[in-house]
Amino acid sequence: QVQLVESGGGLVQPGGSLRLSCTASGFTLEPDTIGWFRQAPGKEREGVSCISPSDGSTIYADSVKGRFTISKDNTKRTTYLQMSRLKPEDTAVYYCAAPGYCSGYNYWGQGTQVTVSS
């Protein structure tokens, strides 16, 4: 059974940092890429760090460039989203997806809540 499990969400003050983790299991072929998306209340889901289906490049949303970084530990089958200098507008449920295309079909995790508030 294909599974993507996110962890690491929580409550953090503005300016703080969090690291989200996404662990993949059950794939016949290990996904080469993982993308991160988020959905705030009343808003559509948006790509935070996702994969361009045309050339495979990683695309960061303008709102997170320079603050968020995606990385991967192949030995642990885990992809991370390091989030720094968090802002209240970063508050959302964060999802990881495989292969993480910005548009198109993805497998999805269940999401983890990130709340940025003082």
VEXDREN-911177 format. One record per residue (C-alpha): residue number from 1; residue in three letters; x, y, z. Coordinates in Angstrom, 2 decimals, m for minus. Layout:
N
(NUM; 'ALA'; (X; Y; Z))
...
This chain:
118
(1; 'GLN'; (0.00; 0.00; 0.00))
(2; 'VAL'; (1.41; 3.33; m1.08))
(3; 'GLN'; (1.84; 5.73; 1.80))
(4; 'LEU'; (3.24; 9.18; 2.33))
(5; 'VAL'; (3.41; 10.25; 5.95))
(6; 'GLU'; (4.14; 13.83; 6.97))
(7; 'SER'; (5.33; 14.89; 10.37))
(8; 'GLY'; (6.89; 17.88; 12.08))
(9; 'GLY'; (4.05; 20.36; 12.01))
(10; 'GLY'; (3.05; 22.41; 15.00))
(11; 'LEU'; (2.74; 25.86; 16.48))
(12; 'VAL'; (5.62; 28.26; 16.00))
(13; 'GLN'; (6.09; 31.97; 16.58))
(14; 'PRO'; (6.62; 34.37; 13.68))
(15; 'GLY'; (10.26; 34.35; 12.66))
(16; 'GLY'; (10.72; 30.79; 13.88))
(17; 'SER'; (11.61; 27.62; 12.02))
(18; 'LEU'; (10.17; 24.17; 11.50))
(19; 'ARG'; (11.28; 21.13; 9.58))
(20; 'LEU'; (8.63; 18.94; 8.01))
(21; 'SER'; (9.34; 15.33; 7.08))
(22; 'CYS'; (7.72; 13.11; 4.49))
(23; 'THR'; (8.41; 9.39; 4.50))
(24; 'ALA'; (7.39; 7.24; 1.55))
(25; 'SER'; (6.57; 3.54; 1.72))
(26; 'GLY'; (4.85; 0.88; m0.33))
(27; 'PHE'; (6.02; 2.17; m3.71))
(28; 'THR'; (7.11; m0.46; m6.20))
(29; 'LEU'; (9.62; 2.06; m7.48))
(30; 'GLU'; (10.89; 4.64; m5.03))
(31; 'PRO'; (9.66; 8.05; m6.19))
(32; 'ASP'; (12.52; 10.17; m7.50))
(33; 'THR'; (10.89; 13.36; m6.38))
(34; 'ILE'; (8.62; 14.63; m3.64))
(35; 'GLY'; (6.80; 17.92; m3.68))
(36; 'TRP'; (5.32; 19.99; m0.90))
(37; 'PHE'; (1.99; 21.77; m1.08))
(38; 'ARG'; (m0.14; 23.66; 1.40))
(39; 'GLN'; (m3.73; 24.68; 1.86))
(40; 'ALA'; (m4.83; 27.51; 4.10))
(41; 'PRO'; (m8.44; 27.82; 5.30))
(42; 'GLY'; (m10.65; 29.15; 2.55))
(43; 'LYS'; (m7.89; 28.98; m0.04))
(44; 'GLU'; (m6.94; 26.60; m2.80))
(45; 'ARG'; (m4.05; 24.23; m2.38))
(46; 'GLU'; (m0.81; 25.69; m3.71))
(47; 'GLY'; (2.56; 24.30; m4.53))
(48; 'VAL'; (5.25; 25.30; m2.06))
(49; 'SER'; (8.08; 23.31; m3.61))
(50; 'CYS'; (6.93; 21.21; m6.50))
(51; 'ILE'; (8.25; 19.60; m9.65))
(52; 'SER'; (7.76; 21.03; m13.09))
(53; 'PRO'; (6.24; 18.27; m15.24))
(54; 'SER'; (7.90; 19.75; m18.33))
(55; 'ASP'; (11.54; 19.67; m17.27))
(56; 'GLY'; (11.65; 18.11; m13.81))
(57; 'SER'; (13.01; 21.21; m12.15))
(58; 'THR'; (12.04; 22.17; m8.61))
(59; 'ILE'; (9.88; 25.25; m8.40))
(60; 'TYR'; (9.48; 27.23; m5.20))
(61; 'ALA'; (6.51; 29.51; m4.69))
(62; 'ASP'; (7.57; 33.16; m4.76))
(63; 'SER'; (6.20; 33.60; m1.26))
(64; 'VAL'; (8.68; 31.07; 0.19))
(65; 'LYS'; (11.79; 31.61; m1.92))
(66; 'GLY'; (14.81; 32.12; 0.26))
(67; 'ARG'; (12.97; 30.86; 3.34))
(68; 'PHE'; (12.02; 27.25; 2.51))
(69; 'THR'; (14.34; 24.52; 1.29))
(70; 'ILE'; (13.59; 20.97; 0.23))
(71; 'SER'; (16.10; 18.19; 0.81))
(72; 'LYS'; (16.13; 14.41; 0.71))
(73; 'ASP'; (17.75; 11.61; 2.69))
(74; 'ASN'; (17.66; 8.59; 0.40))
(75; 'THR'; (18.82; 6.25; 3.14))
(76; 'LYS'; (15.74; 7.08; 5.17))
(77; 'ARG'; (13.35; 7.45; 2.22))
(78; 'THR'; (12.51; 10.81; 3.72))
(79; 'THR'; (12.16; 14.24; 2.18))
(80; 'TYR'; (12.34; 17.35; 4.30))
(81; 'LEU'; (10.96; 20.84; 4.01))
(82; 'GLN'; (13.03; 23.22; 6.09))
(83; 'MET'; (11.01; 26.34; 6.79))
(84; 'SER'; (12.67; 29.43; 8.21))
(85; 'ARG'; (11.58; 32.98; 9.02))
(86; 'LEU'; (8.01; 31.78; 9.21))
(87; 'LYS'; (5.16; 34.24; 8.83))
(88; 'PRO'; (1.54; 34.06; 9.95))
(89; 'GLU'; (0.54; 33.71; 6.30))
(90; 'ASP'; (2.47; 30.43; 6.18))
(91; 'THR'; (m0.23; 28.93; 8.40))
(92; 'ALA'; (m1.76; 26.01; 6.51))
(93; 'VAL'; (m2.03; 22.26; 6.28))
(94; 'TYR'; (1.10; 21.06; 4.53))
(95; 'TYR'; (1.01; 18.02; 2.28))
(96; 'CYS'; (3.73; 16.07; 0.60))
(97; 'ALA'; (3.07; 14.39; m2.71))
(98; 'ALA'; (4.82; 11.97; m5.03))
(99; 'PRO'; (6.17; 12.55; m7.56))
(100; 'GLY'; (5.19; 16.07; m6.55))
(101; 'TYR'; (4.26; 17.53; m9.90))
(102; 'CYS'; (3.01; 21.10; m9.72))
(103; 'SER'; (0.16; 19.97; m11.95))
(104; 'GLY'; (m0.97; 16.47; m12.72))
(105; 'TYR'; (m1.44; 13.26; m10.82))
(106; 'ASN'; (0.20; 12.79; m7.44))
(107; 'TYR'; (m0.02; 10.45; m4.49))
(108; 'TRP'; (m0.80; 12.50; m1.39))
(109; 'GLY'; (m0.02; 12.34; 2.28))
(110; 'GLN'; (m2.59; 13.09; 4.95))
(111; 'GLY'; (m1.18; 16.51; 5.78))
(112; 'THR'; (0.33; 18.16; 8.84))
(113; 'GLN'; (m0.83; 21.42; 10.37))
(114; 'VAL'; (1.55; 24.35; 10.63))
(115; 'THR'; (0.39; 27.34; 12.63))
(116; 'VAL'; (2.46; 30.50; 12.84))
(117; 'SER'; (1.20; 32.72; 15.60))
(118; 'SER'; (2.40; 34.67; 18.61))
